[in-house]
Amino acid sequence: MIKIILSILLYSFCCYSFANDFCSDLSKKAEKEQAYIDHSMNIFKVVSKTRLYFNSAPSEQCKINNLFLVNGDVVSGYTTLNGYLFASYFKKNGDSVDGWLKLSDLKNTGYTSGPSSDEQTVFDIIPDIIKKNKLTTAPEECINISGDDTDNKYYKFAISKKILEKCKDVQFTPFSILVKKGNQEIYTNQGDEIDKFHPIE
């Protein structure tokens, strides 16, 4: 009986290790072979009637078990490979979730999440704001910046870590930056509670 249990555990460990290696290799491959989608139509809606899981690489073998979307959720897509879309889902608190989603469970809405010209101007200075205020020690190539122009008072930017193999071991806590429209006063919740913002330069 003990031998059977040990055999099962060993088999499970081998399968887990194989899956990790496979997903890691596929993620590296995706960085080189992924195709960028038309940014003018990069908004997709979930049409799956069941949970649509995020994947760490473009394969169902790389499913992230506790990370999923439901019918009607909307994401911003960036690249495709193997019938999967690399996309971001933006939560109401400003945080974002990134990963690969099965394209057959998504519908292109024909809309874009692209910023307005004013927002683009602000967007361009966000990396400098992060550096100047030392908001993170993560290298710039591992930082994902997503803008939102829908608020009447502020430009909102969600700062998260890119899901890249080279960024896997980078320590990063997601945060948000608010830039007030008109006078460009800047606030962040970095190092604070999600809904508690303080001014920065």
N, C-alpha and C positions, 0 to 999 in steps of 0.2 A: 504493500500500500504506500509506504514511504517512497519507494522507488518511482511509483506512478506519479505521486505528487511532485517529486523533484523533477521528473521528466517534463511535466506540464509547466512548471515554473521556468525551467531552462528553455523550453520551446517559446514561452511567452516573452522571455527576456531577449531571445534571439530575434524574434519577430519585431519587437520594439526597437532594438538596435538597428535592424535592417531598415525599418521605416524612417528612423531618424536620419540615417546616412542617406537614404534615397531622397528624402525631402530637402536635406541640406544641399545635396548635389544638384537637385532640380532647381532649387532657389538660385544657385550660382549660375546655372544655365539660363534661367529666365532673365537674369540681369543683362545677359548678352544678346538673347534672341527675341525678347519681347517686342511687340510692335505697338507704337503709340497710336492712340485713336484720335479722331477728329475732335479737337477741343471745343468746336462750335456746337457739338451735340454730345456732350459727355455726361449727361444726367440719365441714370437708369432707375427703373422702378422694379421692385421684386414682384414677380407674378407667380411664384411657386406657392402651391396650396399647403405645403409643409415647410418646416424650418429650412432656411437656406444658410448653411454653415460657411464660415470663413475657413480658408485653408492657408497654411504657411507657405505653400508652393502650389503651382497649378496642377493639382492632382487630388482625387478623392482620398488617396492614401495619406494625405497630409492634413486631414480635417482637424480643426481646433474645436474640441468637443463642447466647450462652454461659451462659444462665441457664434451667435447666429442672428439672422434677420427674419422678419415675418412678412407676409404678403402686404404690399402697400408701402413698405419702407423704401426710401430713396437714397441712392448713393452717387458719388462722383467717380467716374471711371477714368483711368489713365492709360493703361496698356493691356494688351491681350496676348495670350499664348495657350496653345493646346485646348481651345474652347473655354478658357477661363478669362475673367476680367480682374485686373488688379484695381481695387477701388477703395474709397474712404467713406465711412458712414459717420455723420456728425451728430453727436448727442445734444440734447437740449442744454446741458451745462457747458457746452463749448468744447468738450473733449472729442477726439475722433478715434475711430477704429479702422485699421487698414488690413487688407488681406486679399486673397484670391477667391473669387466667387464664380460659380458655374454660369456661363453666359446663357445657356438655354433656360435658366430660371429668372432671367432679367429681360426687361423690355426697354429699348432706347426711347426716351420721351421726345427727343428732338430738341431739347433745351440745353443750355449751357450754364455752368456754375462760374463762368469767367467773371472777373472783377470789372467794375466800372472804371473809367479813366482816373477818377479821383482816388478810388480805392487802390488802383494799381500804383499810383504815386506813393501812397502810404505803405503799400505792400513792399515796395522796393527798399524802404528804409528799415523794415522790421529786423533783418539780420544784423544791421548796425546797432539797433536798439538792444538786441539780445547780447551782443558783444560788450557794448558800452556799460550795461548794467550787470554784466556777468550773471545772467539768468540761468545759464547752464554751462557745464564743462564739456558737453558732447561736441564732437567735431561737426563743422558746418554741413558736411556731406551726409550726416546722419539725422539732420533736423528737418522735419516736415512742417511747412507753414501753410495753413488753410485759411482763406479769408471769407468773411460773410458781410455783405453790404445791406442786409435787410432791416437792421435796426435804425430807427429814426435819429438816434443821438450818437451812436458809436459805430466805428468800424471794428469788427470783432475778428480776432485771429486765434485759431487753435494751434498750439505748438506741441508737436508729438515727435516720437522717434520713428524714423523710416524702418520698414521691415526689409532690411538688407542683411546678407550674411556677414558683411564686414562690421555691421552695427549691432550684432547679436549680443555681445558682451558689454555694450556701452550702457552705463547706468543713466537712467533718464526718468524723470517724473513729469508727465504732461502738465501744461499750464496754458493760460490764456493771456492775451494782451488786448486791451481796449484802447482805441485812439478816438478821442472826441472829435466829432465833425465840426469844422469851423476853426477852432483854435488849436487843434491837434495836441491837447493834453493827453498824456499817456499813463495808463494804469495796468497793473498786472496782479494776478492772484498767485504768482510763483512764491512758494514757501509759505503759503497761507491756505485758508480754507477755500473750497471751490468758488463760493459766492462772495468772498471777501477780497476786495481789490484795494491796492494802495498805489499812490503816484510814484512814477519813476521819470528819469530824464529821457 
